[in-house]
Amino acid sequence: MITSTLAAIALLMPVQDAKPISLERVFRKGEKAQYEVLSHLQVQSRQRGLDTWIPEDLDINYKFNYEVTALKADGIAEMRYFRPTMTEIAGETFDSPPKTKIEKVNMDLLLTVSPINEVIAMKDMTPPKKPAPVKPPASKTPPKKGGWASAMGTEAAQINIGSFVGELYRLSLFIGALDSAMDFSPRLPFEEVKPGDTWKRTVGYSPQRLKDKSGKSAVQRLDYEYTYVGVVESNKQKVHRVTAVLKLDTDAAEFVNQLLEMKPEQSGLKEIRLQLDAKIEYDLDLATKRTLRAIANSTGGMKVIVTRFPDDPIAEEKIVGRTSMRLLSLK
């Protein structure tokens, strides 16, 4: 009777808000860590007239390590960052087996990193390479247009649509420049947070329609929205859990036609649909807020439609990406 009464009273009592905490990362002079990053991208593509999707797979894997050499004011760390190699594995195709390429990148950087995981200064410490031999000038013969590019008007075909697709690949693999890759992530909040609090950080840029009523498009920020989930159990230990999501759904053709100062019926370009949904889950050390593990998944795609074939895309791609990062060792 007493137990049930106390339980009923507890249900009526207001829930106290969790005390806000700082998620700032704590560095230690002499700290040495090694991480492993594994990423996989699958792209299925087809062009107009084909019913079959052609798959392509690509893995990009690497390890990196750092050593904190000095601590500055406000918890800012100076460190040496090393990434000796990167391994690319191109998946099997109908006419070739898997191909593995190990590139000796020999990255050696002097970094200044803030407690919110922002790379605020970078100096390349890699010894300069010997100058490459001078190559004869390339032919001035213009490259032939691809099948889907030639289906558009001349002016529209000159727009590098591949740059939009390349950005989708980069975001799907969660790799790229050091200040936006997985290596120093997540980007942490400036203020103290409690479970459910959110914050944003820019990860890239893409043509998007302006929110005003002008109907125009412009290159705008792509932001990850981070959420502090709270303290959870992961791999048999308590960790801070942070998630990040990114959503993109835009028609880049509006921006291209705007640049050309043409209407779709003039340029021949009706739609470049770019879509991406990405989510990352981070586990952070309770005391230092160091990233212990990160798992990222993404799905997206691209579709190009021209005015000559308004109901039949001349090019389509479906994209699935997965990347993981884990702490291998710490001294």
MARKOL-860188 format. One record per residue: y, x, z of N, C-alpha, C in turn. Coordinates in steps of 0.001 Angstrom, whole numbers, plus 500000, padded with zeros to 6 digits. Layout:
REM MARKOL-860188
n.Y; n.X; n.Z; ca.Y; ca.X; ca.Z; c.Y; c.X; c.Z
Y; X; Z; Y; X; Z; Y; X; Z
...
//
This chain:
REM MARKOL-860188
n.Y; n.X; n.Z; ca.Y; ca.X; ca.Z; c.Y; c.X; c.Z
498801; 500830; 500000; 500000; 500000; 500000; 501255; 500869; 500000
501250; 501888; 500893; 502411; 502774; 500971; 502574; 503534; 499659
501439; 503997; 499111; 501484; 504764; 497858; 502058; 503943; 496717
501603; 502698; 496591; 502098; 501856; 495512; 503570; 501516; 495703
504005; 501349; 496946; 505419; 501048; 497212; 506296; 502229; 496832
505862; 503451; 497210; 506631; 504641; 496866; 506703; 504836; 495360
505587; 504532; 494669; 505568; 504659; 493219; 506546; 503695; 492574
506597; 502467; 493110; 507525; 501474; 492565; 508965; 501897; 492770
509242; 502479; 493965; 510607; 502945; 494253; 510981; 504076; 493307
510015; 504983; 493052; 510279; 506128; 492167; 510638; 505676; 490756
509980; 504588; 490300; 510272; 504081; 488960; 511671; 503527; 488854
512213; 503048; 489982; 513547; 502456; 489982; 514649; 503495; 490130
514287; 504699; 490598; 515297; 505730; 490823; 515751; 506319; 489497
517047; 506611; 489330; 517532; 507212; 488088; 516970; 508618; 487906
516638; 508971; 486646; 516129; 510296; 486347; 517288; 511293; 486345
517152; 512378; 487096; 518186; 513386; 487158; 518142; 514263; 485903
519304; 514527; 485320; 519357; 515386; 484145; 518912; 516796; 484500
518192; 517430; 483556; 517792; 518815; 483756; 519032; 519701; 483808
518971; 520739; 484609; 520111; 521642; 484738; 520257; 522460; 483469
521446; 522525; 482882; 521634; 523324; 481662; 521314; 524794; 481913
520758; 525449; 480898; 520431; 526862; 481008; 521005; 527617; 479818
521098; 528922; 479975; 521526; 529779; 478877; 520297; 530259; 478120
520351; 530200; 476789; 519264; 530717; 475961; 519607; 532086; 475379
520637; 532726; 475920; 521013; 534032; 475382; 519893; 535044; 475586
519677; 535840; 474560; 518614; 536845; 474606; 519036; 538032; 475466
518100; 538544; 476266; 518367; 539679; 477143; 517667; 540913; 476580
518444; 541882; 476145; 517895; 543129; 475631; 517796; 544166; 476753
516928; 545157; 476544; 516751; 546243; 477507; 516822; 547566; 476753
517604; 548511; 477269; 517716; 549815; 476618; 516345; 550483; 476594
515971; 550986; 475447; 514664; 551607; 475283; 513572; 550634; 474872
513897; 549358; 474783; 512914; 548336; 474402; 512408; 548589; 472983
511078; 548586; 472838; 510452; 548775; 471537; 509529; 547597; 471262
509638; 547002; 470090; 508806; 545842; 469749; 508375; 545930; 468302
507194; 545373; 468040; 506699; 545279; 466662; 506296; 543842; 466378
506680; 543344; 465204; 506375; 541978; 464784; 505638; 542002; 463451
504941; 540895; 463197; 504277; 540693; 461912; 504765; 539380; 461310
505117; 539420; 460032; 505556; 538231; 459304; 504590; 537992; 458152
504006; 536790; 458110; 503076; 536406; 457047; 503607; 535152; 456376
503739; 535169; 455059; 504275; 533992; 454371; 503440; 533668; 453147
503359; 532388; 452846; 502590; 531910; 451695; 503386; 530817; 450993
503483; 530930; 449691; 504192; 529945; 448879; 503275; 529481; 447759
503133; 528166; 447619; 502403; 527600; 446485; 503369; 526767; 445655
503400; 527051; 444378; 504250; 526311; 443436; 503356; 525700; 442371
503472; 524393; 442187; 502783; 523714; 441093; 503841; 523251; 440095
503648; 523586; 438846; 504674; 523266; 437846; 504041; 522651; 436602
504862; 521891; 435903; 504452; 521362; 434602; 505698; 521073; 433792
505514; 521107; 432475; 506607; 520811; 431564; 506313; 519525; 430816
507318; 519024; 430150; 507198; 517761; 429416; 506029; 517831; 428434
505242; 516788; 428432; 504103; 516716; 427537; 502802; 517137; 428175
502881; 517673; 429398; 501673; 518104; 430098; 501407; 517196; 431294
500154; 516802; 431483; 499772; 516014; 432650; 499262; 516894; 433781
498808; 518093; 433438; 498194; 518980; 434429; 499254; 519840; 435114
499158; 519910; 436441; 500030; 520785; 437211; 499402; 522186; 437232
500197; 523208; 436938; 499734; 524594; 436939; 500106; 525234; 438279
499110; 525635; 439097; 499431; 526213; 440412; 499670; 527717; 440341
500555; 528186; 441191; 500788; 529612; 441394; 500928; 529849; 442889
500317; 530935; 443371; 500387; 531266; 444793; 500970; 532658; 444977
501761; 532796; 446030; 502356; 534089; 446341; 502405; 534269; 447847
501876; 535407; 448318; 501997; 535797; 449719; 502932; 536996; 449807
503829; 536974; 450789; 504677; 538129; 451085; 504520; 538430; 452573
503974; 539605; 452877; 503674; 539970; 454258; 504311; 541314; 454602
504736; 541457; 455836; 505271; 542746; 456278; 505284; 542810; 457804
505367; 544035; 458304; 505570; 544286; 459726; 506899; 545012; 459894
507556; 544745; 460996; 508784; 545477; 461301; 508804; 545812; 462784
509541; 546832; 463121; 509706; 547181; 464535; 511135; 547610; 464794
511519; 547538; 466029; 512866; 547955; 466399; 512821; 548676; 467749
513859; 549457; 467977; 514045; 550133; 469266; 515504; 549993; 469677
515738; 549438; 470863; 517099; 549280; 471381; 517571; 550638; 471878
518620; 551152; 471254; 519111; 552490; 471593; 520289; 552466; 472553
521003; 551359; 472610; 522164; 551280; 473502; 522508; 549824; 473763
523092; 549560; 474919; 523597; 548238; 475275; 525108; 548303; 475407
525776; 547305; 474842; 527231; 547254; 474887; 527682; 546093; 475763
528969; 545872; 475755; 529515; 544785; 476565; 528975; 543444; 476100
528917; 542494; 477022; 528491; 541112; 476728; 527056; 541029; 476229
526198; 541999; 476582; 524788; 541927; 476239; 524455; 542267; 474804
525409; 542821; 474060; 525177; 543190; 472665; 524334; 544463; 472611
523351; 544468; 471709; 522424; 545597; 471603; 522641; 546359; 470298
522522; 547667; 470396; 522479; 548511; 469206; 521045; 548986; 469059
520481; 548867; 467864; 519067; 549184; 467692; 518789; 549781; 466328
517652; 550476; 466242; 517138; 550941; 464954; 516041; 549970; 464528
516125; 549571; 463276; 515178; 548613; 462699; 514418; 549306; 461585
513079; 549154; 461587; 512246; 549801; 460579; 511308; 548781; 459935
511258; 548805; 458608; 510270; 548018; 457864; 509713; 548929; 456771
508551; 549545; 457005; 508047; 550549; 456057; 507636; 549971; 454708
506877; 548869; 454717; 506325; 548339; 453470; 506407; 546818; 453445
506248; 546264; 452254; 506077; 544828; 452064; 504922; 544638; 451086
504036; 543705; 451405; 502873; 543460; 450564; 503021; 542120; 449858
502937; 542143; 448540; 502976; 540923; 447734; 501591; 540671; 447154
501099; 539463; 447322; 499791; 539092; 446779; 499985; 537894; 445857
499845; 538123; 444574; 499926; 537036; 443586; 498551; 536412; 443455
498466; 535107; 443609; 497183; 534418; 443614; 496483; 534441; 442268
495233; 534090; 442313; 494404; 534041; 441102; 494909; 532963; 440147
494904; 533279; 438864; 495258; 532307; 437833; 494070; 532141; 436893
494228; 531249; 435901; 493100; 530983; 434997; 492737; 532191; 434149
493661; 533157; 434020; 493356; 534310; 433178; 493472; 535654; 433899
493664; 535657; 435237; 493747; 536933; 435951; 493348; 536759; 437415
492746; 537800; 438006; 492360; 537744; 439418; 493583; 537956; 440312
493435; 537799; 441634; 494562; 538072; 442542; 495055; 539509; 442379
496356; 539690; 442509; 496951; 541017; 442382; 497741; 541345; 443644
497457; 542515; 444210; 498146; 542956; 445424; 499047; 544139; 445096
500279; 544035; 445554; 501250; 545108; 445340; 501877; 545473; 446684
501768; 546738; 447048; 502385; 547232; 448283; 503625; 548035; 447905
504755; 547517; 448314; 506020; 548178; 447993; 506520; 548947; 449209
506776; 550230; 449012; 507304; 551065; 450094; 508823; 550885; 450159
509255; 549934; 450961; 510685; 549647; 451040; 511405; 550643; 451948
510673; 551186; 452946; 511225; 552214; 453848; 512582; 551817; 454429
512692; 550578; 454883; 513955; 550125; 455477; 514169; 550801; 456825
515322; 551397; 456985; 515719; 552057; 458229; 517181; 551707; 458457
517413; 550789; 459382; 518754; 550255; 459579; 519222; 550455; 461010
520499; 550719; 461149; 521145; 550723; 462457; 521850; 549379; 462594
521392; 548561; 463547; 521892; 547199; 463688; 522625; 547005; 465006
523583; 546115; 464966; 524214; 545608; 466168; 523907; 544123; 466231
523215; 543710; 467292; 522710; 542348; 467401; 523245; 541710; 468673
523775; 540506; 468532; 524339; 539801; 469683; 523251; 539050; 470433
523542; 538588; 471650; 522538; 537841; 472429; 522153; 536494; 471831
522854; 536040; 470785; 522445; 534789; 470141; 521698; 535074; 468833
521212; 536318; 468696; 520411; 536746; 467539; 521210; 536815; 466240
522486; 537080; 466329; 523305; 537281; 465140; 523416; 538778; 464858
523104; 539186; 463623; 523311; 540571; 463211; 524783; 540722; 462856
525534; 541414; 463721; 526986; 541472; 463532; 527446; 542782; 462886
526536; 543748; 462761; 526857; 544986; 462048; 525562; 545606; 461560
525649; 546271; 460408; 524451; 546855; 459799; 524839; 548114; 459038
524067; 549184; 459252; 524290; 550431; 458532; 522949; 550938; 458034
522874; 551229; 456762; 521639; 551718; 456154; 521486; 553205; 456468
520381; 553551; 457155; 520119; 554935; 457531; 519074; 555587; 456620
518638; 554877; 455577; 517632; 555407; 454665; 518213; 556561; 453860
517506; 557692; 453801; 518006; 558816; 452987; 518186; 558387; 451537
519230; 558847; 450877; 519459; 558453; 449477; 518345; 558937; 448567
518002; 558095; 447612; 516952; 558436; 446653; 517538; 559285; 445523
516637; 560004; 444853; 517063; 560758; 443681; 517497; 559792; 442580
518540; 560133; 441845; 518990; 559227; 440779; 517902; 559007; 439737
517778; 557763; 439308; 516771; 557422; 438299; 517181; 557992; 436953
516221; 558338; 436120; 516564; 558852; 434784; 517320; 557812; 433975
518225; 558289; 433143; 519042; 557384; 432331; 518165; 556743; 431263
518223; 555420; 431190; 517435; 554695; 430198; 518281; 554412; 428965
517674; 554330; 427799; 518431; 553981; 426594; 518982; 552576; 426721
520116; 552290; 426098; 520701; 550952; 426201; 519761; 549880; 425689
519761; 548752; 426374; 518887; 547645; 425983; 519388; 547011; 424690
518487; 546345; 424016; 518841; 545668; 422777; 519853; 544568; 423057
520777; 544400; 422144; 521788; 543364; 422315; 521348; 542032; 421737
520118; 541971; 421285; 519608; 540712; 420754; 519470; 539708; 421886
520110; 538568; 421807; 520032; 537599; 422902; 518619; 537083; 423083
518204; 536854; 424333; 516857; 536336; 424566; 516705; 534931; 424002
515479; 534622; 423607; 515214; 533289; 423089; 515223; 532282; 424219
515698; 531105; 423945; 515714; 530050; 424947; 514311; 529511; 425159
514001; 529199; 426417; 512717; 528586; 426718; 512672; 527173; 426185
511458; 526603; 426182; 511276; 525277; 425623; 512126; 524225; 426302
512140; 524236; 427651; 512903; 523190; 428339; 514394; 523463; 428292
514779; 524754; 428250; 516208; 525058; 428176; 516785; 524626; 426837
516025; 524780; 425762; 516537; 524427; 424441; 516644; 522926; 424255
516060; 522158; 425161; 516172; 520707; 425063; 517536; 520216; 425517
518294; 521087; 426158; 519630; 520718; 426611; 520659; 521139; 425567
521872; 520731; 425796; 522958; 521168; 424946; 523180; 522665; 425104
523859; 523299; 424144; 524060; 524745; 424164; 524751; 525204; 425433
525799; 524521; 425843; 526563; 524945; 427007; 525731; 524819; 428284
525024; 523722; 428428; 524231; 523517; 429633; 523097; 524519; 429728
522529; 524918; 428582; 521417; 525866; 428585; 521853; 527229; 429088
523168; 527521; 429024; 523667; 528804; 429484; 523767; 528869; 431005
523704; 527731; 431682; 523746; 527722; 433136; 522413; 528233; 433687
522478; 529135; 434645; 521266; 529723; 435207; 520644; 528772; 436228
519875; 527809; 435738; 519204; 526863; 436617; 518198; 527581; 437505
517689; 528716; 437015; 516743; 529483; 437817; 517311; 529926; 439151
518630; 530100; 439250; 519218; 530507; 440521; 519061; 529416; 441570
519145; 528132; 441142; 518938; 527032; 442082; 517487; 527021; 442578
516569; 527226; 441646; 515150; 527221; 441999; 514823; 528421; 442884
515416; 529570; 442579; 515196; 530753; 443395; 515628; 530551; 444831
516713; 529833; 445019; 517160; 529541; 446390; 516168; 528634; 447098
515573; 527694; 446365; 514523; 526859; 446965; 513337; 527712; 447419
512934; 528658; 446584; 511824; 529543; 446952; 512163; 530315; 448221
513363; 530870; 448260; 513766; 531677; 449419; 513737; 530863; 450695
514290; 529654; 450622; 514322; 528801; 451803; 512919; 528328; 452176
512053; 528133; 451187; 510690; 527682; 451465; 509854; 528768; 452125
510167; 530036; 451804; 509439; 531164; 452380; 510062; 531672; 453670
511284; 531229; 453976; 511987; 531631; 455191; 512206; 533147; 455228
512473; 533733; 454061; 512756; 535153; 453993; 514016; 535346; 453174
514511; 536573; 453169; 515716; 536868; 452413; 516480; 537981; 453096
517794; 537912; 453038; 518625; 538910; 453697; 518332; 538913; 455193
518496; 540074; 455814; 518111; 540233; 457216; 518849; 539278; 458134
520083; 538919; 457782; 520839; 538033; 458656; 520434; 536572; 458519
519514; 536261; 457574; 519059; 534884; 457441; 517539; 534765; 457420
516823; 535883; 457565; 515361; 535864; 457550; 514831; 535498; 458937
513509; 535477; 459064; 512873; 535117; 460319; 513020; 536207; 461378
513264; 537448; 460959; 513166; 538597; 461847; 513980; 538443; 463133
515209; 537999; 463018; 516049; 537772; 464196; 516381; 536287; 464267
515442; 535549; 464765; 515599; 534103; 464858; 514844; 533625; 466094
515211; 532437; 466592; 516201; 531510; 466050; 517622; 531946; 466386
518584; 531390; 465657; 519968; 531579; 466044; 520210; 530716; 467278
520633; 531351; 468347; 520720; 530675; 469639; 522108; 530084; 469862
522226; 529122; 470765; 523514; 528443; 470968; 524480; 529280; 471799
525772; 529031; 471582; 526803; 529709; 472365; 526862; 529162; 473791
526631; 527858; 473931; 526770; 527193; 475217; 525418; 526993; 475887
525444; 526703; 477177; 524220; 526346; 477885; 523689; 525021; 477341
522374; 524853; 477401; 521754; 523658; 476844; 520737; 523089; 477827
520394; 521851; 477561; 519303; 521201; 478276; 518422; 520518; 477236
517197; 520111; 477605; 516302; 519518; 476606; 516959; 518380; 475829
516837; 518452; 474505; 517428; 517438; 473631; 518727; 517874; 472997
519372; 518920; 473511; 520635; 519395; 472935; 520388; 520050; 471584
521357; 519934; 470688; 521238; 520473; 469337; 522430; 521352; 468993
522239; 522217; 467996; 523318; 523036; 467452; 522942; 523410; 466022
523914; 523890; 465241; 523670; 524183; 463824; 524051; 525619; 463494
523330; 526170; 462498; 523653; 527479; 461950; 523410; 527435; 460435
524301; 528073; 459678; 524200; 528079; 458217; 523128; 529057; 457755
522296; 528610; 456807; 521220; 529452; 456288; 521372; 529698; 454787
522230; 528936; 454113; 522409; 529109; 452677; 523452; 528142; 452153
523537; 528054; 450831; 524517; 527196; 450186; 523879; 526535; 448966
524332; 525326; 448655; 523787; 524605; 447515; 524816; 523602; 447013
524812; 523324; 445693; 525691; 522264; 445195; 525305; 520925; 445812
526303; 520228; 446371; 526063; 518934; 446988; 527263; 518025; 446729
527009; 516722; 446716; 528099; 515774; 446498; 528985; 515723; 447739
530302; 515739; 447509; 531247; 515650; 448613; 531138; 514283; 449289
531409; 514253; 450590; 531265; 513016; 451343; 532415; 512040; 451106
533502; 512527; 450468; 534606; 511606; 450181; 534224; 510705; 449013
535138; 509902; 448559; 534858; 508927; 447513; 535209; 509431; 446112
535393; 510752; 445989; 535789; 511299; 444689; 534632; 511326; 443702
533391; 511342; 444214; 532224; 511425; 443347; 531973; 512819; 442816
532718; 513817; 443308; 532568; 515190; 442839; 531593; 515963; 443722
531113; 517092; 443172; 530199; 517966; 443906; 530842; 519331; 444089
530365; 520060; 445098; 530836; 521416; 445359; 529733; 522173; 446073
529804; 523498; 446006; 528840; 524308; 446748; 529166; 524195; 448231
528211; 523711; 449004; 528426; 523473; 450421; 527337; 524138; 451253
527601; 524237; 452548; 526673; 524894; 453466; 525366; 524128; 453593
524281; 524907; 453769; 523000; 524355; 454177; 522748; 524828; 455607
522600; 523899; 456513; 522478; 524244; 457919; 521107; 523894; 458475
520593; 524782; 459319; 519482; 524413; 460176; 520060; 523683; 461383
519417; 522580; 461756; 519775; 521917; 463016; 518703; 522274; 464039
519125; 523005; 465055; 518215; 523442; 466105; 518220; 522436; 467251
517076; 522328; 467909; 516944; 521466; 469088; 516210; 522231; 470177
516771; 522191; 471393; 516068; 522772; 472529; 515125; 521720; 473088
513830; 521970; 472970; 512823; 521012; 473425; 512633; 521089; 474927
512659; 522314; 475480; 512453; 522513; 476911; 511360; 523538; 477150
510859; 523577; 478373; 509780; 524497; 478732; 508447; 523804; 478470
507581; 524441; 477680; 506269; 523896; 477342; 505219; 524984; 477547
503961; 524600; 477498; 502877; 525572; 477574; 502367; 525867; 476174
502286; 527168; 475859; 501826; 527598; 474536; 501021; 528876; 474712
499823; 528896; 474130; 498952; 530070; 474260; 498781; 530485; 475718
498584; 529478; 476562; 498284; 529678; 477986; 499429; 530316; 478769
500674; 530094; 478312; 501816; 530563; 479083; 502995; 529628; 478878
503898; 529623; 479839; 505088; 528802; 479750; 506122; 529498; 478869
506723; 528736; 477964; 507730; 529284; 477050; 508845; 528273; 476859
509988; 528769; 476411; 511046; 527885; 475927; 510704; 527498; 474493
510725; 526208; 474179; 510433; 525748; 472823; 511739; 525313; 472144
511971; 525878; 470967; 513117; 525520; 470130; 512584; 525142; 468758
513092; 524061; 468171; 512719; 523682; 466813; 513955; 523700; 465916
513703; 523832; 464617; 514793; 523815; 463636; 514353; 523020; 462424
515240; 522214; 461878; 514928; 521435; 460686; 516024; 521621; 459649
515613; 521554; 458391; 516537; 521648; 457266; 516131; 520608; 456242
517090; 519834; 455756; 516823; 518820; 454739; 517831; 518987; 453604
517270; 519024; 452387; 518101; 519117; 451187; 517602; 518104; 450175
518504; 517310; 449655; 518189; 516364; 448578; 519465; 516193; 447764
519543; 516916; 446657; 520789; 516938; 445907; 520515; 516972; 444410
521504; 516566; 443649; 521451; 516620; 442188; 522455; 517673; 441732
521950; 518867; 441399; 522829; 519968; 440999; 523441; 519751; 439622
522922; 518792; 438835; 523470; 518540; 437502; 524919; 518058; 437582
525229; 517323; 438627; 526610; 516868; 438795; 527556; 518057; 438883
527136; 519079; 439632; 527961; 520270; 439804; 528063; 521054; 438496
526936; 521192; 437776; 526932; 521935; 436513; 527831; 521255; 435485
527699; 519956; 435345; 528540; 519231; 434381; 530017; 519305; 434761
530263; 519341; 436048; 531633; 519485; 436535; 532205; 520827; 436107
531400; 521891; 436231; 531849; 523223; 435809; 532117; 523263; 434307
531257; 522591; 433552; 531407; 522583; 432095; 532503; 521635; 431629
533003; 520809; 432573; 533998; 519789; 432247; 533457; 518872; 431157
532213; 518454; 431331; 531540; 517580; 430378; 530854; 516435; 431105
530625; 515402; 430353; 529788; 514321; 430827; 528344; 514618; 430432
527364; 513978; 431080; 525960; 514255; 430757; 525627; 514085; 429280
526224; 513078; 428647; 525911; 512859; 427232; 526487; 513962; 426338
527455; 514733; 426871; 528006; 515862; 426121; 527203; 517138; 426357
526845; 517399; 427612; 526118; 518631; 427952; 524621; 518507; 427676
524113; 517272; 427682; 522681; 517068; 427536; 521925; 517129; 428839
522626; 517419; 429939; 521975; 517588; 431245; 522218; 516352; 432105
521146; 515676; 432458; 521272; 514446; 433239; 521038; 514671; 434727
520008; 515457; 435073; 519674; 515596; 436496; 518944; 516919; 436756
519349; 517595; 437839; 518582; 518709; 438403; 518343; 518349; 439867
517275; 517694; 440129; 516982; 517225; 441485; 516341; 518350; 442303
516959; 518710; 443404; 516463; 519740; 444310; 516162; 519104; 445661
514948; 519299; 446158; 514552; 518703; 447432; 513832; 519733; 448289
514097; 519673; 449583; 513400; 520553; 450518; 513451; 519960; 451916
512308; 519945; 452575; 512201; 519589; 453990; 511509; 520748; 454685
512159; 521328; 455667; 511610; 522488; 456363; 511711; 522290; 457870
510725; 522818; 458578; 510733; 522762; 460043; 510141; 524052; 460593
510795; 524578; 461620; 510329; 525795; 462290; 510164; 525491; 463783
509121; 526046; 464363; 508857; 525905; 465794; 508838; 527299; 466409
509685; 527518; 467413; 509807; 528820; 468054; 509338; 528742; 469506
508658; 529806; 469959; 508342; 529996; 471367; 509100; 531219; 471861
509899; 531042; 472925; 510708; 532126; 473470; 510241; 532493; 474874
510307; 533776; 475181; 509963; 534248; 476518; 510882; 533593; 477555
510307; 533171; 478671; 511094; 532450; 479679; 512244; 533284; 480222
512011; 534572; 480453; 513033; 535396; 481093; 514015; 535998; 480096
513495; 536614; 479026; 514355; 537364; 478112; 514801; 536573; 476898
514183; 535414; 476645; 514438; 534584; 475449; 514051; 535310; 474161
513241; 536345; 474274; 512708; 537044; 473108; 511740; 536121; 472370
511774; 536114; 471047; 510858; 535275; 470278; 509452; 535861; 470352
508513; 535042; 470805; 507116; 535445; 470899; 506326; 535013; 469672
506709; 533862; 469123; 505957; 533284; 468013; 506843; 532301; 467274
506656; 532204; 465962; 507363; 531205; 465164; 506449; 530732; 464042
506419; 529425; 463823; 505630; 528830; 462745; 506570; 527944; 461925
506613; 528187; 460608; 507519; 527442; 459735; 506741; 526806; 458593
507074; 525571; 458279; 506446; 524844; 457179; 507525; 524167; 456335
507274; 524102; 455033; 508254; 523478; 454146; 507549; 522791; 452989
508169; 521723; 452501; 507737; 521057; 451273; 508987; 520715; 450473
508872; 520788; 449171; 510035; 520489; 448344; 509662; 520440; 446886
510697; 520483; 446062; 510439; 520436; 444632; 511706; 520437; 443811
511513; 520500; 442503; 512607; 520535; 441544; 512219; 519687; 440341
513208; 519010; 439759; 512971; 518179; 438577; 514198; 518271; 437670
513968; 518574; 436390; 515062; 518661; 435421; 514893; 517558; 434386
515935; 516753; 434207; 515916; 515659; 433234; 517121; 515818; 432307
516874; 515708; 431019; 517954; 515792; 430039; 518134; 514427; 429387
519304; 514250; 428763; 519641; 512939; 428206; 518753; 512557; 427027
518180; 513549; 426347; 517304; 513257; 425201; 516018; 512568; 425641
515578; 512877; 426868; 514339; 512292; 427398; 514618; 511777; 428813
515389; 510698; 428941; 515862; 510251; 430258; 514764; 509798; 431201
513606; 509450; 430698; 512524; 508953; 431550; 511355; 509922; 431653
511538; 511143; 431159; 510429; 512098; 431121; 510970; 513491; 431460
510807; 513961; 432712; 511335; 515284; 433095; 510813; 516381; 432174
511687; 517283; 431778; 511256; 518389; 430932; 510684; 519533; 431763
510932; 519542; 433061; 510357; 520551; 433953; 510287; 519986; 435354
509162; 520218; 436028; 508975; 519772; 437407; 508250; 520855; 438194
508586; 520952; 439466; 507875; 521859; 440356; 507679; 521192; 441713
506528; 521460; 442316; 506250; 521046; 443690; 506014; 522312; 444509
506652; 522395; 445663; 506658; 523621; 446452; 506130; 523341; 447854
505231; 524202; 448324; 504754; 524150; 449711; 504814; 525572; 450266
505470; 525742; 451394; 505594; 527066; 451995; 505161; 527076; 453447
504679; 528219; 453896; 504317; 528396; 455302; 504544; 529851; 455676
505226; 530053; 456786; 505512; 531410; 457266; 505280; 531461; 458769
504707; 532570; 459223; 504514; 532765; 460659; 505065; 534132; 461049
505556; 534211; 462270; 506009; 535475; 462834; 505483; 535572; 464260
504942; 536731; 464612; 504442; 536889; 465986; 504709; 538289; 466496
504897; 538371; 467800; 505105; 539644; 468467; 503759; 540341; 468615
503634; 541552; 468065; 502392; 542306; 468139; 502327; 543219; 469351
503434; 543877; 469668; 503441; 544797; 470795; 504840; 544917; 471360
504907; 545303; 472638; 506203; 545449; 473326; 506070; 546551; 474361
507044; 547447; 474336; 507071; 548534; 475325; 508418; 548559; 476032
//
